[in-house]
Amino acid sequence: MPATAAMPAAAAISILIVGVGGQGTLLASRLIGRAATERGFDVKVSEVHGMSQRGGSVVTYVKYGGEVSSPLIEPGEADILIAFELLEAARWIPYLRPGGQIVANSQKIDPMPVITGAARYPDGLAEVLREKCEGALVVDALTIATECGNARSVNMVLLGLAARFTAFGEDEWMGAIRAVAPPKALEANIRAFGRGYALSMA
């Protein structure tokens, strides 16, 4: 898998995390923020919640660097797009910068228009992602998380997969997970992150 070229440590790095309500996007953003803060970066995080109780979009902007003035990410600016659901990944592609990286879960969660029969869930979305980003990584994170003991650890699988495109090493990520993740799910989260990290290095 081709890696994105390393970016200067002082430059502001923009990570866009998208999914639907209940998938753990907030915890993912807190983990990135913790790892960046421990490294000494300036960090800004902004969360945008849609109709999360009905499976609506949940979007989190994370920026870290030498100095960050605003957490907001404009179209064409995101260095990394981490998507917890396939349709959400496709919706937010315009925010990825040229040469940016997509890390996506292959899981499909029907939005309300599909549930009500007003629309059909699109086919071929993984192929769309790969057309827009040659090195896009699309994995069945739900199955991996379930195998690790907690289906809610999808976020950890995806963070592990995205880790090599960030400034932080495996030890730094593990430190952030131990500091932030709920204690009752800690071991499953560590296993899930490890599985994603191993996939990213394959």
Helices and strands as residue ranges (DSSP letters): E 13-20, H 25-39, E 42-49, G 52-54, E 57-65, E 78-83, H 86-91, G 93-95, E 96-105, H 112-115, H 125-132, E 137-139, H 141-147, G 151-153, H 154-162, G 163-165, H 170-180, G 183-185, H 186-201
